[in-house]
Amino acid sequence: MLRLDNKQIIKIYSNTTKTDAAKSYERISDFYAGKSVFITGGTGFLGKVLIERLLSTCTDIESIYVLIRSKRGMKLEQRLREITDAPIFDKLKSIKPNTIKKIIPIEGDVSKPDLAIRTSDEQKLKDNVSVVIHSAANVNFLASFRTAMKINYEGTKNIIALGKKMKNLESFVYISSVFARADKLTIDEVIYPRLRKEEEVYSFIDMYGDDAKTTEKFLCGSPNPYTMSKSLCENYLQENRGSMKTIIVRPSIVTPIIGEPLPGWCDSWVAAIGYFSDIIRGLTKVTYGHPNVVIDMIPVDYVSNLTIVAAARGNQSDDVLVYNSCSSSSNPISSQMINDLILEESLKYKNHEWKPRKVKLYLSPLVVKSMMFALEMVPSFLADIFLRLKGETPKYMEMQKLSILLKYVLRKFTMKSLYIKSENSQKLIATLDEKDKVLFPSDPRTISWFKYIPIFCHGIQKHLLKSKQ
Ligand SMILES: NC(=O)c1ccc[n+]([C@@H]2O[C@H](COP(=O)([O-])OP(=O)(O)OC[C@H]3O[C@@H](n4cnc5c(N)ncnc54)[C@H](OP(=O)(O)O)[C@@H]3O)[C@@H](O)[C@H]2O)c1
């Protein structure tokens, strides 16, 4: 009989453990090998980064189906080019030019019955898709309640209905927003009870349309119809997901790329980016807020990487799994610090509308309004008179009015700190080995704001402000 001494036994055990550990660790790219992903919102800011990251990091992915609606009379192929012509695809196209052929456009509209997609396309999706990432939404904070419900809520219902028909679906990921429940000061990674019943919302809309005052009361503390619609989607998903393994990723304020493939890239003027760009170009001198208020921001590539990882790791539980993709609880940054870092960087640029100045923050709306009048409206009015005298078209009052409206809309986010928890996300990131942590950076604790804000400002300058001039 073969007898092993202790040393040999220890060696065998340690080898077995190593081999088992190596076997049980699934690379994120291995999960996607040979599989197809269906993405909505692929022409958007986050969607483009998601597609690029999936193609660059998961090289054996089978295909990415992207739902694209017809818009501005453009053909489907032209709209597809809107995605692949974005500079974030340059690196991929130069290294692996054929990879972008894995993007398969599917014509459709989330807000239409059955997504208005062709029967043959629906069949392809039902047969082939393993992962759904539903990112499409109307993200306009000023959108009417009806529009927010039509695109965000009905759209999500339609995508859920399709997801349930998919034969090989492993993960259904809904991109929500941490601000869906900004009525709370602490936001945990759970789905909170409904704010309103669906029928209540529709009868309210039928009765009051978009009357601002009644809407504000009806929203139960949710900042706007957009955030309310996102929160209702979460409830709908929880109640109607069937057997789909469901994950919700909730980003906070999504900001330009910090890392791969193109630091600083951003193509969205949406809400917060418009707000920061107004500080960069010197339009904003005063706003609603307090220097110590924490502003929760997260780079778009971190959101995208977390989403890719979350879908790959799946949901082993019977509940919906929620991941907050945010920074306030793990690496907070205050309004004052953001403004100071933006100012320091912006002063290096020569193309501002006005010389950027330290932004003053006040909680009193009366003080903010008076200061805006004196420091922003009056100089803009005078600058427009000067333009008229030179025979040029006035522009500053119009720009300033938009900037003031944006500050007003965002005041609900800039006047109070939210503490957004992210333990689930931290646990998810902890499942990655060192190689995958490098490939899919998503841990907000790794962000150095001192290094990132200059990248962020440079990106807004290069990709948004310069292109606008
Ligand atoms: N950006 C942020 O700061 C932020 C923060 C928290 C959460 N989120 C969430 O992240 C997701 C992505 O946001 P984003 O910043 O990437 O927004 P975005 O740039 O405005 O992109 C929105 C995407 O949704 C698509 N879409 C809108 N209506 C559609 C419809 N009826 N049918 C099909 N597609 C439609 C748009 O397509 P078109 O090109 O055809 O318009 C676009 O691809 C959203 O769910 C949003 O709620 C964003």
The ligand as a Tripos MOL2 file, in Angstrom:
@<TRIPOS>MOLECULE
LIG
   48    52     1     0     0
SMALL
NO_CHARGES

@<TRIPOS>ATOM
      1 N1        -25.6570   60.2890  -17.3860 N.am      1 LIG1
      2 C1        -25.8330   60.2300  -16.0800 C.2       1 LIG1
      3 O1        -25.3130   61.0740  -15.3210 O.2       1 LIG1
      4 C2        -26.6470   59.1090  -15.4780 C.ar      1 LIG1
      5 C3        -26.7340   59.0220  -14.0850 C.ar      1 LIG1
      6 C4        -27.4600   57.9870  -13.5120 C.ar      1 LIG1
      7 C5        -28.0950   57.0620  -14.3200 C.ar      1 LIG1
      8 N2        -28.0080   57.1750  -15.6620 N.ar      1 LIG1
      9 C6        -28.7010   56.1710  -16.4770 C.3       1 LIG1
     10 O2        -27.7770   55.6280  -17.4000 O.3       1 LIG1
     11 C7        -28.4410   55.2770  -18.6100 C.3       1 LIG1
     12 C8        -27.6760   55.8400  -19.7790 C.3       1 LIG1
     13 O3        -27.6270   57.2520  -19.6620 O.3       1 LIG1
     14 P1        -26.7640   58.1300  -20.6710 P.3       1 LIG1
     15 O4        -26.1130   59.1730  -19.8760 O.co2     1 LIG1
     16 O5        -25.9530   57.2340  -21.5380 O.co2     1 LIG1
     17 O6        -27.9210   58.7950  -21.5190 O.3       1 LIG1
     18 P2        -27.8890   59.3190  -23.0360 P.3       1 LIG1
     19 O7        -26.5160   59.6490  -23.4700 O.co2     1 LIG1
     20 O8        -28.9300   60.3710  -23.1450 O.co2     1 LIG1
     21 O9        -28.3700   58.0540  -23.8490 O.3       1 LIG1
     22 C9        -29.6850   57.6260  -23.8180 C.3       1 LIG1
     23 C10       -29.8200   56.4710  -24.7710 C.3       1 LIG1
     24 O10       -31.1610   55.9970  -24.7220 O.3       1 LIG1
     25 C11       -31.6370   55.9070  -26.0640 C.3       1 LIG1
     26 N3        -33.0690   56.0780  -26.1460 N.ar      1 LIG1
     27 C12       -33.8200   57.0940  -25.6400 C.ar      1 LIG1
     28 N4        -35.1050   56.9200  -25.9660 N.ar      1 LIG1
     29 C13       -35.1760   55.7740  -26.6980 C.ar      1 LIG1
     30 C14       -36.2290   55.0730  -27.3190 C.ar      1 LIG1
     31 N5        -37.4950   55.5140  -27.2690 N.pl3     1 LIG1
     32 N6        -35.9420   53.9150  -27.9650 N.ar      1 LIG1
     33 C15       -34.6790   53.4550  -28.0400 C.ar      1 LIG1
     34 N7        -33.6240   54.0900  -27.4760 N.ar      1 LIG1
     35 C16       -33.8750   55.2350  -26.8120 C.ar      1 LIG1
     36 C17       -30.9330   57.0240  -26.7970 C.3       1 LIG1
     37 O11       -31.0300   56.7980  -28.1800 O.3       1 LIG1
     38 P3        -31.0010   58.0030  -29.2560 P.3       1 LIG1
     39 O12       -29.5650   58.1700  -29.6230 O.co2     1 LIG1
     40 O13       -31.8350   57.4720  -30.3500 O.co2     1 LIG1
     41 O14       -31.5790   59.2120  -28.6010 O.co2     1 LIG1
     42 C18       -29.5320   56.8500  -26.2290 C.3       1 LIG1
     43 O15       -28.8870   55.7930  -26.8620 O.3       1 LIG1
     44 C19       -29.8740   55.7830  -18.4810 C.3       1 LIG1
     45 O16       -30.7040   54.7050  -18.1500 O.3       1 LIG1
     46 C20       -29.8100   56.7710  -17.3340 C.3       1 LIG1
     47 O17       -31.0200   56.8290  -16.6320 O.3       1 LIG1
     48 C21       -27.2920   58.1710  -16.2730 C.ar      1 LIG1
@<TRIPOS>BOND
     1     1     2 1
     2     2     3 2
     3     2     4 1
     4     4     5 ar
     5     4    48 ar
     6     5     6 ar
     7     6     7 ar
     8     7     8 ar
     9     8     9 1
    10     8    48 ar
    11     9    10 1
    12     9    46 1
    13    10    11 1
    14    11    12 1
    15    11    44 1
    16    12    13 1
    17    13    14 1
    18    14    15 2
    19    14    16 1
    20    14    17 1
    21    17    18 1
    22    18    19 2
    23    18    20 1
    24    18    21 1
    25    21    22 1
    26    22    23 1
    27    23    24 1
    28    23    42 1
    29    24    25 1
    30    25    26 1
    31    25    36 1
    32    26    27 ar
    33    26    35 ar
    34    27    28 ar
    35    28    29 ar
    36    29    30 ar
    37    29    35 ar
    38    30    31 1
    39    30    32 ar
    40    32    33 ar
    41    33    34 ar
    42    34    35 ar
    43    36    37 1
    44    36    42 1
    45    37    38 1
    46    38    39 2
    47    38    40 1
    48    38    41 1
    49    42    43 1
    50    44    45 1
    51    44    46 1
    52    46    47 1
@<TRIPOS>SUBSTRUCTURE
     1 LIG1         1 GROUP 0 **** ****
